[in-house]
Amino acid sequence: MNEQKKPTGLKISQLARLADVPAPTIKHYLKEGLLPRPLKTGRTMSYYDVECVERIRLIKRLQTERFFPLTVIKRII
């Protein structure tokens, strides 16, 4: 039997739901260097570390409670 091991982590849709943000926000944070790169398993499939949920929540808190721009948040985290 040749079983392939399923990658651990969250798909972008799962991460978006758990972090309560839309998927384009996650992609934007990636582009800005605020999140670690996901594990790519295919052209359109990536798996994000579960810790990204808390990181996104922290980014959103810093934006809404402290009014920090993403450039400042990037230096903080």
N, CA, C and O atoms as a Tripos MOL2 file, in Angstrom:
@<TRIPOS>MOLECULE
protein
  308   307    77     0     0
PROTEIN
NO_CHARGES

@<TRIPOS>ATOM
      1 N           0.8220   -1.1900    0.0000 N.3       1 MET1
      2 CA          0.0000    0.0000    0.0000 C.3       1 MET1
      3 C           0.8640    1.2520    0.0000 C.2       1 MET1
      4 O           1.8170    1.3670    0.7710 O.2       1 MET1
      5 N           0.5230    2.1720   -0.8620 N.am      2 ASN2
      6 CA          1.2740    3.4070   -0.9540 C.3       2 ASN2
      7 C           0.3800    4.5670   -0.5040 C.2       2 ASN2
      8 O          -0.2160    5.2630   -1.3260 O.2       2 ASN2
      9 N           0.2990    4.7610    0.8210 N.am      3 GLU3
     10 CA         -0.5440    5.8240    1.3660 C.3       3 GLU3
     11 C           0.2360    7.1300    1.4190 C.2       3 GLU3
     12 O           1.3710    7.1750    1.8930 O.2       3 GLU3
     13 N          -0.3950    8.1930    0.9230 N.am      4 GLN4
     14 CA          0.2270    9.5010    1.0190 C.3       4 GLN4
     15 C          -0.2030   10.1450    2.3250 C.2       4 GLN4
     16 O          -1.3780   10.1090    2.6890 O.2       4 GLN4
     17 N           0.7500   10.7310    3.0230 N.am      5 LYS5
     18 CA          0.4610   11.3890    4.2790 C.3       5 LYS5
     19 C          -0.1430   12.7600    3.9970 C.2       5 LYS5
     20 O           0.4110   13.5490    3.2310 O.2       5 LYS5
     21 N          -1.2880   13.0350    4.6250 N.am      6 LYS6
     22 CA         -1.9530   14.3260    4.4350 C.3       6 LYS6
     23 C          -1.1750   15.4050    5.1820 C.2       6 LYS6
     24 O          -0.8280   15.2130    6.3480 O.2       6 LYS6
     25 N          -0.8950   16.5350    4.5360 N.am      7 PRO7
     26 CA         -0.1590   17.6060    5.2090 C.3       7 PRO7
     27 C          -0.9450   18.1400    6.4100 C.2       7 PRO7
     28 O          -2.1760   18.1690    6.3990 O.2       7 PRO7
     29 N          -0.2210   18.5530    7.4300 N.am      8 THR8
     30 CA         -0.8910   19.1520    8.5780 C.3       8 THR8
     31 C          -1.0340   20.6420    8.3320 C.2       8 THR8
     32 O          -0.2780   21.2320    7.5600 O.2       8 THR8
     33 N          -1.9910   21.2340    8.9810 N.am      9 GLY9
     34 CA         -2.2150   22.6650    8.8250 C.3       9 GLY9
     35 C          -3.6110   22.9510    8.3330 C.2       9 GLY9
     36 O          -4.4510   22.0570    8.2320 O.2       9 GLY9
     37 N          -3.8430   24.2030    8.0310 N.am     10 LEU10
     38 CA         -5.1660   24.6700    7.6360 C.3      10 LEU10
     39 C          -5.1590   25.1510    6.1880 C.2      10 LEU10
     40 O          -4.2110   25.7910    5.7330 O.2      10 LEU10
     41 N          -6.2220   24.8330    5.4870 N.am     11 LYS11
     42 CA         -6.4190   25.4190    4.1560 C.3      11 LYS11
     43 C          -6.8090   26.8770    4.3720 C.2      11 LYS11
     44 O          -7.2410   27.2530    5.4620 O.2      11 LYS11
     45 N          -6.6600   27.6870    3.3480 N.am     12 ILE12
     46 CA         -6.9450   29.1240    3.5000 C.3      12 ILE12
     47 C          -8.3970   29.3660    3.9180 C.2      12 ILE12
     48 O          -8.6700   30.2870    4.6880 O.2      12 ILE12
     49 N          -9.3180   28.5610    3.4280 N.am     13 SER13
     50 CA        -10.7280   28.7370    3.8090 C.3      13 SER13
     51 C         -10.9380   28.4530    5.2950 C.2      13 SER13
     52 O         -11.7170   29.1350    5.9610 O.2      13 SER13
     53 N         -10.2380   27.4390    5.8100 N.am     14 GLN14
     54 CA        -10.3490   27.1080    7.2370 C.3      14 GLN14
     55 C          -9.7200   28.2230    8.0840 C.2      14 GLN14
     56 O         -10.2860   28.6460    9.0920 O.2      14 GLN14
     57 N          -8.5590   28.6800    7.6630 N.am     15 LEU15
     58 CA         -7.8740   29.7510    8.3810 C.3      15 LEU15
     59 C          -8.7310   31.0150    8.3990 C.2      15 LEU15
     60 O          -8.8470   31.6730    9.4330 O.2      15 LEU15
     61 N          -9.3190   31.3500    7.2770 N.am     16 ALA16
     62 CA        -10.1660   32.5430    7.1820 C.3      16 ALA16
     63 C         -11.3490   32.4420    8.1460 C.2      16 ALA16
     64 O         -11.6870   33.4070    8.8310 O.2      16 ALA16
     65 N         -11.9660   31.2760    8.1920 N.am     17 ARG17
     66 CA        -13.1170   31.0760    9.0730 C.3      17 ARG17
     67 C         -12.7110   31.1770   10.5460 C.2      17 ARG17
     68 O         -13.3790   31.8490   11.3320 O.2      17 ARG17
     69 N         -11.6240   30.5130   10.9130 N.am     18 LEU18
     70 CA        -11.1810   30.5080   12.3100 C.3      18 LEU18
     71 C         -10.6800   31.8740   12.7800 C.2      18 LEU18
     72 O         -10.8790   32.2510   13.9350 O.2      18 LEU18
     73 N         -10.0310   32.6080   11.8790 N.am     19 ALA19
     74 CA         -9.4900   33.9230   12.2310 C.3      19 ALA19
     75 C         -10.5080   35.0410   12.0040 C.2      19 ALA19
     76 O         -10.2660   36.1920   12.3660 O.2      19 ALA19
     77 N         -11.6410   34.6960   11.4070 N.am     20 ASP20
     78 CA        -12.7290   35.6390   11.1490 C.3      20 ASP20
     79 C         -12.3030   36.7910   10.2390 C.2      20 ASP20
     80 O         -12.5980   37.9570   10.5030 O.2      20 ASP20
     81 N         -11.6050   36.4370    9.1670 N.am     21 VAL21
     82 CA        -11.2240   37.4100    8.1400 C.3      21 VAL21
     83 C         -11.4600   36.7770    6.7740 C.2      21 VAL21
     84 O         -11.4510   35.5510    6.6590 O.2      21 VAL21
     85 N         -11.6710   37.5850    5.7350 N.am     22 PRO22
     86 CA        -11.8130   37.0080    4.3930 C.3      22 PRO22
     87 C         -10.4630   36.5120    3.8570 C.2      22 PRO22
     88 O          -9.4080   37.0100    4.2500 O.2      22 PRO22
     89 N         -10.5120   35.5390    2.9700 N.am     23 ALA23
     90 CA         -9.2910   34.9720    2.3750 C.3      23 ALA23
     91 C          -8.3990   36.0350    1.7260 C.2      23 ALA23
     92 O          -7.1790   35.9490    1.8610 O.2      23 ALA23
     93 N          -8.9580   37.0390    1.0230 N.am     24 PRO24
     94 CA         -8.0760   38.0660    0.4450 C.3      24 PRO24
     95 C          -7.2470   38.8090    1.5020 C.2      24 PRO24
     96 O          -6.1400   39.2610    1.2090 O.2      24 PRO24
     97 N          -7.7670   38.9390    2.7170 N.am     25 THR25
     98 CA         -7.0060   39.5770    3.7990 C.3      25 THR25
     99 C          -5.7770   38.7390    4.1270 C.2      25 THR25
    100 O          -4.6910   39.2800    4.3330 O.2      25 THR25
    101 N          -5.9440   37.4300    4.1750 N.am     26 ILE26
    102 CA         -4.8200   36.5290    4.4440 C.3      26 ILE26
    103 C          -3.7740   36.6610    3.3490 C.2      26 ILE26
    104 O          -2.5780   36.7290    3.6310 O.2      26 ILE26
    105 N          -4.2220   36.6980    2.1070 N.am     27 LYS27
    106 CA         -3.2910   36.8490    0.9860 C.3      27 LYS27
    107 C          -2.5510   38.1760    1.0660 C.2      27 LYS27
    108 O          -1.3630   38.2470    0.7520 O.2      27 LYS27
    109 N          -3.2480   39.2280    1.4850 N.am     28 HIS28
    110 CA         -2.6190   40.5410    1.6320 C.3      28 HIS28
    111 C          -1.5650   40.5070    2.7410 C.2      28 HIS28
    112 O          -0.4660   41.0340    2.5680 O.2      28 HIS28
    113 N          -1.8940   39.8940    3.8710 N.am     29 TYR29
    114 CA         -0.9410   39.7830    4.9760 C.3      29 TYR29
    115 C           0.2930   38.9970    4.5430 C.2      29 TYR29
    116 O           1.4120   39.3210    4.9400 O.2      29 TYR29
    117 N           0.0880   37.9730    3.7370 N.am     30 LEU30
    118 CA          1.2190   37.1910    3.2100 C.3      30 LEU30
    119 C           2.1220   38.0770    2.3570 C.2      30 LEU30
    120 O           3.3440   38.0850    2.5070 O.2      30 LEU30
    121 N           1.4820   38.8210    1.4590 N.am     31 LYS31
    122 CA          2.2240   39.7100    0.5550 C.3      31 LYS31
    123 C           3.0120   40.7620    1.3320 C.2      31 LYS31
    124 O           4.1070   41.1540    0.9290 O.2      31 LYS31
    125 N           2.4410   41.2170    2.4560 N.am     32 GLU32
    126 CA          3.0910   42.2380    3.2840 C.3      32 GLU32
    127 C           4.1500   41.6410    4.2150 C.2      32 GLU32
    128 O           4.8550   42.3760    4.9050 O.2      32 GLU32
    129 N           4.2620   40.3090    4.2330 N.am     33 GLY33
    130 CA          5.2630   39.6610    5.0780 C.3      33 GLY33
    131 C           4.8530   39.5180    6.5350 C.2      33 GLY33
    132 O           5.7040   39.3420    7.4070 O.2      33 GLY33
    133 N           3.5580   39.5920    6.8010 N.am     34 LEU34
    134 CA          3.0570   39.4970    8.1760 C.3      34 LEU34
    135 C           2.7970   38.0540    8.6140 C.2      34 LEU34
    136 O           2.6930   37.7740    9.8080 O.2      34 LEU34
    137 N           2.6930   37.1540    7.6600 N.am     35 LEU35
    138 CA          2.4480   35.7440    7.9700 C.3      35 LEU35
    139 C           3.5450   34.8950    7.3530 C.2      35 LEU35
    140 O           4.0920   35.2390    6.3050 O.2      35 LEU35
    141 N           3.8710   33.7670    8.0170 N.am     36 PRO36
    142 CA          4.8450   32.8520    7.4120 C.3      36 PRO36
    143 C           4.2650   32.1970    6.1640 C.2      36 PRO36
    144 O           3.0570   31.9770    6.0740 O.2      36 PRO36
    145 N           5.1150   31.8940    5.2250 N.am     37 ARG37
    146 CA          4.6690   31.2520    3.9850 C.3      37 ARG37
    147 C           4.0320   29.8960    4.2890 C.2      37 ARG37
    148 O           4.5340   29.1500    5.1290 O.2      37 ARG37
    149 N           2.9370   29.5760    3.6140 N.am     38 PRO38
    150 CA          2.3030   28.2730    3.8200 C.3      38 PRO38
    151 C           3.0730   27.1620    3.1080 C.2      38 PRO38
    152 O           3.9100   27.4240    2.2440 O.2      38 PRO38
    153 N           2.7790   25.9380    3.4810 N.am     39 LEU39
    154 CA          3.3410   24.7710    2.8080 C.3      39 LEU39
    155 C           2.5390   24.5370    1.5450 C.2      39 LEU39
    156 O           1.3560   24.2020    1.6110 O.2      39 LEU39
    157 N           3.1760   24.7100    0.3860 N.am     40 LYS40
    158 CA          2.4800   24.5110   -0.8890 C.3      40 LYS40
    159 C           2.5620   23.0430   -1.2740 C.2      40 LYS40
    160 O           3.6430   22.4570   -1.3300 O.2      40 LYS40
    161 N           1.3970   22.4630   -1.5390 N.am     41 THR41
    162 CA          1.3580   21.0550   -1.9350 C.3      41 THR41
    163 C           0.9030   20.8920   -3.3740 C.2      41 THR41
    164 O           0.8240   19.7740   -3.8840 O.2      41 THR41
    165 N           0.6090   21.9810   -4.0150 N.am     42 GLY42
    166 CA          0.1660   21.9620   -5.4040 C.3      42 GLY42
    167 C           0.0840   23.3870   -5.9070 C.2      42 GLY42
    168 O           0.3570   24.3350   -5.1720 O.2      42 GLY42
    169 N          -0.2890   23.5270   -7.1440 N.am     43 ARG43
    170 CA         -0.3630   24.8610   -7.7460 C.3      43 ARG43
    171 C          -1.3660   25.7510   -7.0130 C.2      43 ARG43
    172 O          -1.1490   26.9540   -6.8620 O.2      43 ARG43
    173 N          -2.4700   25.1440   -6.5560 N.am     44 THR44
    174 CA         -3.5080   25.9410   -5.9140 C.3      44 THR44
    175 C          -3.8120   25.4790   -4.4890 C.2      44 THR44
    176 O          -4.8340   25.8700   -3.9260 O.2      44 THR44
    177 N          -2.9530   24.6620   -3.9000 N.am     45 MET45
    178 CA         -3.2280   24.1480   -2.5630 C.3      45 MET45
    179 C          -2.0720   24.4690   -1.6270 C.2      45 MET45
    180 O          -0.9160   24.1530   -1.9090 O.2      45 MET45
    181 N          -2.4070   25.1030   -0.5080 N.am     46 SER46
    182 CA         -1.4130   25.4530    0.5060 C.3      46 SER46
    183 C          -1.9920   25.1610    1.8790 C.2      46 SER46
    184 O          -3.2060   25.1960    2.0820 O.2      46 SER46
    185 N          -1.1010   24.8720    2.8150 N.am     47 TYR47
    186 CA         -1.5080   24.6180    4.1920 C.3      47 TYR47
    187 C          -0.7910   25.5950    5.1150 C.2      47 TYR47
    188 O           0.4330   25.7220    5.0790 O.2      47 TYR47
    189 N          -1.5740   26.2810    5.9390 N.am     48 TYR48
    190 CA         -1.0600   27.2890    6.8500 C.3      48 TYR48
    191 C          -0.9190   26.7120    8.2480 C.2      48 TYR48
    192 O          -1.7230   25.8840    8.6750 O.2      48 TYR48
    193 N           0.1090   27.1590    8.9550 N.am     49 ASP49
    194 CA          0.3250   26.7360   10.3300 C.3      49 ASP49
    195 C          -0.8530   27.2010   11.1890 C.2      49 ASP49
    196 O          -1.3790   28.2960   10.9920 O.2      49 ASP49
    197 N          -1.2580   26.3680   12.1350 N.am     50 VAL50
    198 CA         -2.3840   26.6940   13.0120 C.3      50 VAL50
    199 C          -2.1160   27.9790   13.8070 C.2      50 VAL50
    200 O          -3.0550   28.6890   14.1670 O.2      50 VAL50
    201 N          -0.8560   28.2790   14.0780 N.am     51 GLU51
    202 CA         -0.4960   29.4840   14.8280 C.3      51 GLU51
    203 C          -0.8550   30.7700   14.0870 C.2      51 GLU51
    204 O          -0.9100   31.8430   14.6880 O.2      51 GLU51
    205 N          -1.0980   30.6600   12.7850 N.am     52 CYS52
    206 CA         -1.4890   31.8430   12.0030 C.3      52 CYS52
    207 C          -2.8200   32.4210   12.4830 C.2      52 CYS52
    208 O          -3.0620   33.6190   12.3360 O.2      52 CYS52
    209 N          -3.6820   31.5810   13.0550 N.am     53 VAL53
    210 CA         -4.9810   32.0650   13.5480 C.3      53 VAL53
    211 C          -4.7580   33.1450   14.5900 C.2      53 VAL53
    212 O          -5.3350   34.2280   14.4990 O.2      53 VAL53
    213 N          -3.9260   32.8600   15.5770 N.am     54 GLU54
    214 CA         -3.6600   33.8430   16.6370 C.3      54 GLU54
    215 C          -2.9160   35.0590   16.1090 C.2      54 GLU54
    216 O          -3.1550   36.1800   16.5570 O.2      54 GLU54
    217 N          -2.0220   34.8430   15.1660 N.am     55 ARG55
    218 CA         -1.2740   35.9710   14.6070 C.3      55 ARG55
    219 C          -2.2260   36.9220   13.8820 C.2      55 ARG55
    220 O          -2.1160   38.1390   14.0350 O.2      55 ARG55
    221 N          -3.1550   36.3840   13.0970 N.am     56 ILE56
    222 CA         -4.1180   37.2360   12.3890 C.3      56 ILE56
    223 C          -4.9910   37.9740   13.3900 C.2      56 ILE56
    224 O          -5.2660   39.1610   13.2140 O.2      56 ILE56
    225 N          -5.4310   37.2850   14.4400 N.am     57 ARG57
    226 CA         -6.2350   37.9530   15.4710 C.3      57 ARG57
    227 C          -5.4600   39.0920   16.1220 C.2      57 ARG57
    228 O          -6.0260   40.1480   16.4040 O.2      57 ARG57
    229 N          -4.1630   38.8810   16.3610 N.am     58 LEU58
    230 CA         -3.3220   39.9330   16.9400 C.3      58 LEU58
    231 C          -3.2180   41.1210   15.9790 C.2      58 LEU58
    232 O          -3.3340   42.2730   16.3980 O.2      58 LEU58
    233 N          -3.0000   40.8430   14.7050 N.am     59 ILE59
    234 CA         -2.9060   41.9140   13.6980 C.3      59 ILE59
    235 C          -4.1970   42.7280   13.6930 C.2      59 ILE59
    236 O          -4.1620   43.9580   13.7000 O.2      59 ILE59
    237 N          -5.3280   42.0430   13.6810 N.am     60 LYS60
    238 CA         -6.6230   42.7410   13.6580 C.3      60 LYS60
    239 C          -6.8180   43.5760   14.9210 C.2      60 LYS60
    240 O          -7.3300   44.6940   14.8500 O.2      60 LYS60
    241 N          -6.4110   43.0370   16.0870 N.am     61 ARG61
    242 CA         -6.5270   43.7820   17.3480 C.3      61 ARG61
    243 C          -5.6660   45.0400   17.3220 C.2      61 ARG61
    244 O          -6.1090   46.1140   17.7280 O.2      61 ARG61
    245 N          -4.4310   44.8990   16.8420 N.am     62 LEU62
    246 CA         -3.5400   46.0580   16.7830 C.3      62 LEU62
    247 C          -4.0720   47.1210   15.8210 C.2      62 LEU62
    248 O          -3.8760   48.3170   16.0330 O.2      62 LEU62
    249 N          -4.7410   46.6730   14.7700 N.am     63 GLN63
    250 CA         -5.3250   47.6260   13.8170 C.3      63 GLN63
    251 C          -6.5320   48.3450   14.4270 C.2      63 GLN63
    252 O          -6.6640   49.5620   14.2970 O.2      63 GLN63
    253 N          -7.4020   47.5930   15.0860 N.am     64 THR64
    254 CA         -8.6610   48.1870   15.5530 C.3      64 THR64
    255 C          -8.5400   48.8860   16.9010 C.2      64 THR64
    256 O          -9.1960   49.9020   17.1310 O.2      64 THR64
    257 N          -7.7010   48.3510   17.8040 N.am     65 GLU65
    258 CA         -7.5990   48.9380   19.1340 C.3      65 GLU65
    259 C          -6.5050   49.9990   19.2240 C.2      65 GLU65
    260 O          -6.6520   50.9880   19.9420 O.2      65 GLU65
    261 N          -5.4170   49.7940   18.5020 N.am     66 ARG66
    262 CA         -4.2800   50.7240   18.5710 C.3      66 ARG66
    263 C          -4.1400   51.5840   17.3180 C.2      66 ARG66
    264 O          -3.3490   52.5260   17.2860 O.2      66 ARG66
    265 N          -4.9080   51.2540   16.2980 N.am     67 PHE67
    266 CA         -4.8820   51.9930   15.0240 C.3      67 PHE67
    267 C          -3.5050   51.9910   14.3620 C.2      67 PHE67
    268 O          -3.1330   52.9440   13.6780 O.2      67 PHE67
    269 N          -2.7480   50.9010   14.5750 N.am     68 PHE68
    270 CA         -1.4260   50.7770   13.9720 C.3      68 PHE68
    271 C          -1.5570   50.3950   12.5060 C.2      68 PHE68
    272 O          -2.3730   49.5390   12.1640 O.2      68 PHE68
    273 N          -0.7650   51.0180   11.6320 N.am     69 PRO69
    274 CA         -0.7370   50.5740   10.2350 C.3      69 PRO69
    275 C           0.0570   49.2620   10.1320 C.2      69 PRO69
    276 O           0.8190   48.9200   11.0360 O.2      69 PRO69
    277 N          -0.1260   48.5440    9.0390 N.am     70 LEU70
    278 CA          0.5340   47.2470    8.8660 C.3      70 LEU70
    279 C           2.0580   47.3630    8.9250 C.2      70 LEU70
    280 O           2.7250   46.4360    9.3830 O.2      70 LEU70
    281 N           2.6160   48.4830    8.4710 N.am     71 THR71
    282 CA          4.0760   48.6340    8.5180 C.3      71 THR71
    283 C           4.5830   48.6260    9.9540 C.2      71 THR71
    284 O           5.6470   48.0710   10.2290 O.2      71 THR71
    285 N           3.8430   49.2260   10.8650 N.am     72 VAL72
    286 CA          4.2300   49.2390   12.2750 C.3      72 VAL72
    287 C           4.0090   47.8560   12.8850 C.2      72 VAL72
    288 O           4.8440   47.3720   13.6490 O.2      72 VAL72
    289 N           2.8970   47.2280   12.5530 N.am     73 ILE73
    290 CA          2.5930   45.8930   13.0680 C.3      73 ILE73
    291 C           3.6770   44.9040   12.6420 C.2      73 ILE73
    292 O           4.0650   44.0300   13.4180 O.2      73 ILE73
    293 N           4.1570   45.0400   11.4270 N.am     74 LYS74
    294 CA          5.1990   44.1370   10.9330 C.3      74 LYS74
    295 C           6.4470   44.2550   11.7940 C.2      74 LYS74
    296 O           7.0940   43.2470   12.0790 O.2      74 LYS74
    297 N           6.7930   45.4570   12.2100 N.am     75 ARG75
    298 CA          7.9770   45.6430   13.0710 C.3      75 ARG75
    299 C           7.7310   45.0680   14.4650 C.2      75 ARG75
    300 O           8.6570   44.5580   15.0960 O.2      75 ARG75
    301 N           6.5020   45.1450   14.9450 N.am     76 ILE76
    302 CA          6.1590   44.6420   16.2890 C.3      76 ILE76
    303 C           6.2330   43.1170   16.3280 C.2      76 ILE76
    304 O           6.7820   42.5360   17.2640 O.2      76 ILE76
    305 N           5.6770   42.4810   15.3050 N.am     77 ILE77
    306 CA          5.6650   41.0190   15.3090 C.3      77 ILE77
    307 C           6.7980   40.4910   14.4710 C.2      77 ILE77
    308 O           6.9610   39.2770   14.3470 O.2      77 ILE77
@<TRIPOS>BOND
     1     1     2 1
     2     2     3 1
     3     3     4 2
     4     3     5 am
     5     5     6 1
     6     6     7 1
     7     7     8 2
     8     7     9 am
     9     9    10 1
    10    10    11 1
    11    11    12 2
    12    11    13 am
    13    13    14 1
    14    14    15 1
    15    15    16 2
    16    15    17 am
    17    17    18 1
    18    18    19 1
    19    19    20 2
    20    19    21 am
    21    21    22 1
    22    22    23 1
    23    23    24 2
    24    23    25 am
    25    25    26 1
    26    26    27 1
    27    27    28 2
    28    27    29 am
    29    29    30 1
    30    30    31 1
    31    31    32 2
    32    31    33 am
    33    33    34 1
    34    34    35 1
    35    35    36 2
    36    35    37 am
    37    37    38 1
    38    38    39 1
    39    39    40 2
    40    39    41 am
    41    41    42 1
    42    42    43 1
    43    43    44 2
    44    43    45 am
    45    45    46 1
    46    46    47 1
    47    47    48 2
    48    47    49 am
    49    49    50 1
    50    50    51 1
    51    51    52 2
    52    51    53 am
    53    53    54 1
    54    54    55 1
    55    55    56 2
    56    55    57 am
    57    57    58 1
    58    58    59 1
    59    59    60 2
    60    59    61 am
    61    61    62 1
    62    62    63 1
    63    63    64 2
    64    63    65 am
    65    65    66 1
    66    66    67 1
    67    67    68 2
    68    67    69 am
    69    69    70 1
    70    70    71 1
    71    71    72 2
    72    71    73 am
    73    73    74 1
    74    74    75 1
    75    75    76 2
    76    75    77 am
    77    77    78 1
    78    78    79 1
    79    79    80 2
    80    79    81 am
    81    81    82 1
    82    82    83 1
    83    83    84 2
    84    83    85 am
    85    85    86 1
    86    86    87 1
    87    87    88 2
    88    87    89 am
    89    89    90 1
    90    90    91 1
    91    91    92 2
    92    91    93 am
    93    93    94 1
    94    94    95 1
    95    95    96 2
    96    95    97 am
    97    97    98 1
    98    98    99 1
    99    99   100 2
   100    99   101 am
   101   101   102 1
   102   102   103 1
   103   103   104 2
   104   103   105 am
   105   105   106 1
   106   106   107 1
   107   107   108 2
   108   107   109 am
   109   109   110 1
   110   110   111 1
   111   111   112 2
   112   111   113 am
   113   113   114 1
   114   114   115 1
   115   115   116 2
   116   115   117 am
   117   117   118 1
   118   118   119 1
   119   119   120 2
   120   119   121 am
   121   121   122 1
   122   122   123 1
   123   123   124 2
   124   123   125 am
   125   125   126 1
   126   126   127 1
   127   127   128 2
   128   127   129 am
   129   129   130 1
   130   130   131 1
   131   131   132 2
   132   131   133 am
   133   133   134 1
   134   134   135 1
   135   135   136 2
   136   135   137 am
   137   137   138 1
   138   138   139 1
   139   139   140 2
   140   139   141 am
   141   141   142 1
   142   142   143 1
   143   143   144 2
   144   143   145 am
   145   145   146 1
   146   146   147 1
   147   147   148 2
   148   147   149 am
   149   149   150 1
   150   150   151 1
   151   151   152 2
   152   151   153 am
   153   153   154 1
   154   154   155 1
   155   155   156 2
   156   155   157 am
   157   157   158 1
   158   158   159 1
   159   159   160 2
   160   159   161 am
   161   161   162 1
   162   162   163 1
   163   163   164 2
   164   163   165 am
   165   165   166 1
   166   166   167 1
   167   167   168 2
   168   167   169 am
   169   169   170 1
   170   170   171 1
   171   171   172 2
   172   171   173 am
   173   173   174 1
   174   174   175 1
   175   175   176 2
   176   175   177 am
   177   177   178 1
   178   178   179 1
   179   179   180 2
   180   179   181 am
   181   181   182 1
   182   182   183 1
   183   183   184 2
   184   183   185 am
   185   185   186 1
   186   186   187 1
   187   187   188 2
   188   187   189 am
   189   189   190 1
   190   190   191 1
   191   191   192 2
   192   191   193 am
   193   193   194 1
   194   194   195 1
   195   195   196 2
   196   195   197 am
   197   197   198 1
   198   198   199 1
   199   199   200 2
   200   199   201 am
   201   201   202 1
   202   202   203 1
   203   203   204 2
   204   203   205 am
   205   205   206 1
   206   206   207 1
   207   207   208 2
   208   207   209 am
   209   209   210 1
   210   210   211 1
   211   211   212 2
   212   211   213 am
   213   213   214 1
   214   214   215 1
   215   215   216 2
   216   215   217 am
   217   217   218 1
   218   218   219 1
   219   219   220 2
   220   219   221 am
   221   221   222 1
   222   222   223 1
   223   223   224 2
   224   223   225 am
   225   225   226 1
   226   226   227 1
   227   227   228 2
   228   227   229 am
   229   229   230 1
   230   230   231 1
   231   231   232 2
   232   231   233 am
   233   233   234 1
   234   234   235 1
   235   235   236 2
   236   235   237 am
   237   237   238 1
   238   238   239 1
   239   239   240 2
   240   239   241 am
   241   241   242 1
   242   242   243 1
   243   243   244 2
   244   243   245 am
   245   245   246 1
   246   246   247 1
   247   247   248 2
   248   247   249 am
   249   249   250 1
   250   250   251 1
   251   251   252 2
   252   251   253 am
   253   253   254 1
   254   254   255 1
   255   255   256 2
   256   255   257 am
   257   257   258 1
   258   258   259 1
   259   259   260 2
   260   259   261 am
   261   261   262 1
   262   262   263 1
   263   263   264 2
   264   263   265 am
   265   265   266 1
   266   266   267 1
   267   267   268 2
   268   267   269 am
   269   269   270 1
   270   270   271 1
   271   271   272 2
   272   271   273 am
   273   273   274 1
   274   274   275 1
   275   275   276 2
   276   275   277 am
   277   277   278 1
   278   278   279 1
   279   279   280 2
   280   279   281 am
   281   281   282 1
   282   282   283 1
   283   283   284 2
   284   283   285 am
   285   285   286 1
   286   286   287 1
   287   287   288 2
   288   287   289 am
   289   289   290 1
   290   290   291 1
   291   291   292 2
   292   291   293 am
   293   293   294 1
   294   294   295 1
   295   295   296 2
   296   295   297 am
   297   297   298 1
   298   298   299 1
   299   299   300 2
   300   299   301 am
   301   301   302 1
   302   302   303 1
   303   303   304 2
   304   303   305 am
   305   305   306 1
   306   306   307 1
   307   307   308 2
@<TRIPOS>SUBSTRUCTURE
     1 MET1         2 RESIDUE 1 A MET
     2 ASN2         6 RESIDUE 1 A ASN
     3 GLU3        10 RESIDUE 1 A GLU
     4 GLN4        14 RESIDUE 1 A GLN
     5 LYS5        18 RESIDUE 1 A LYS
     6 LYS6        22 RESIDUE 1 A LYS
     7 PRO7        26 RESIDUE 1 A PRO
     8 THR8        30 RESIDUE 1 A THR
     9 GLY9        34 RESIDUE 1 A GLY
    10 LEU10       38 RESIDUE 1 A LEU
    11 LYS11       42 RESIDUE 1 A LYS
    12 ILE12       46 RESIDUE 1 A ILE
    13 SER13       50 RESIDUE 1 A SER
    14 GLN14       54 RESIDUE 1 A GLN
    15 LEU15       58 RESIDUE 1 A LEU
    16 ALA16       62 RESIDUE 1 A ALA
    17 ARG17       66 RESIDUE 1 A ARG
    18 LEU18       70 RESIDUE 1 A LEU
    19 ALA19       74 RESIDUE 1 A ALA
    20 ASP20       78 RESIDUE 1 A ASP
    21 VAL21       82 RESIDUE 1 A VAL
    22 PRO22       86 RESIDUE 1 A PRO
    23 ALA23       90 RESIDUE 1 A ALA
    24 PRO24       94 RESIDUE 1 A PRO
    25 THR25       98 RESIDUE 1 A THR
    26 ILE26      102 RESIDUE 1 A ILE
    27 LYS27      106 RESIDUE 1 A LYS
    28 HIS28      110 RESIDUE 1 A HIS
    29 TYR29      114 RESIDUE 1 A TYR
    30 LEU30      118 RESIDUE 1 A LEU
    31 LYS31      122 RESIDUE 1 A LYS
    32 GLU32      126 RESIDUE 1 A GLU
    33 GLY33      130 RESIDUE 1 A GLY
    34 LEU34      134 RESIDUE 1 A LEU
    35 LEU35      138 RESIDUE 1 A LEU
    36 PRO36      142 RESIDUE 1 A PRO
    37 ARG37      146 RESIDUE 1 A ARG
    38 PRO38      150 RESIDUE 1 A PRO
    39 LEU39      154 RESIDUE 1 A LEU
    40 LYS40      158 RESIDUE 1 A LYS
    41 THR41      162 RESIDUE 1 A THR
    42 GLY42      166 RESIDUE 1 A GLY
    43 ARG43      170 RESIDUE 1 A ARG
    44 THR44      174 RESIDUE 1 A THR
    45 MET45      178 RESIDUE 1 A MET
    46 SER46      182 RESIDUE 1 A SER
    47 TYR47      186 RESIDUE 1 A TYR
    48 TYR48      190 RESIDUE 1 A TYR
    49 ASP49      194 RESIDUE 1 A ASP
    50 VAL50      198 RESIDUE 1 A VAL
    51 GLU51      202 RESIDUE 1 A GLU
    52 CYS52      206 RESIDUE 1 A CYS
    53 VAL53      210 RESIDUE 1 A VAL
    54 GLU54      214 RESIDUE 1 A GLU
    55 ARG55      218 RESIDUE 1 A ARG
    56 ILE56      222 RESIDUE 1 A ILE
    57 ARG57      226 RESIDUE 1 A ARG
    58 LEU58      230 RESIDUE 1 A LEU
    59 ILE59      234 RESIDUE 1 A ILE
    60 LYS60      238 RESIDUE 1 A LYS
    61 ARG61      242 RESIDUE 1 A ARG
    62 LEU62      246 RESIDUE 1 A LEU
    63 GLN63      250 RESIDUE 1 A GLN
    64 THR64      254 RESIDUE 1 A THR
    65 GLU65      258 RESIDUE 1 A GLU
    66 ARG66      262 RESIDUE 1 A ARG
    67 PHE67      266 RESIDUE 1 A PHE
    68 PHE68      270 RESIDUE 1 A PHE
    69 PRO69      274 RESIDUE 1 A PRO
    70 LEU70      278 RESIDUE 1 A LEU
    71 THR71      282 RESIDUE 1 A THR
    72 VAL72      286 RESIDUE 1 A VAL
    73 ILE73      290 RESIDUE 1 A ILE
    74 LYS74      294 RESIDUE 1 A LYS
    75 ARG75      298 RESIDUE 1 A ARG
    76 ILE76      302 RESIDUE 1 A ILE
    77 ILE77      306 RESIDUE 1 A ILE
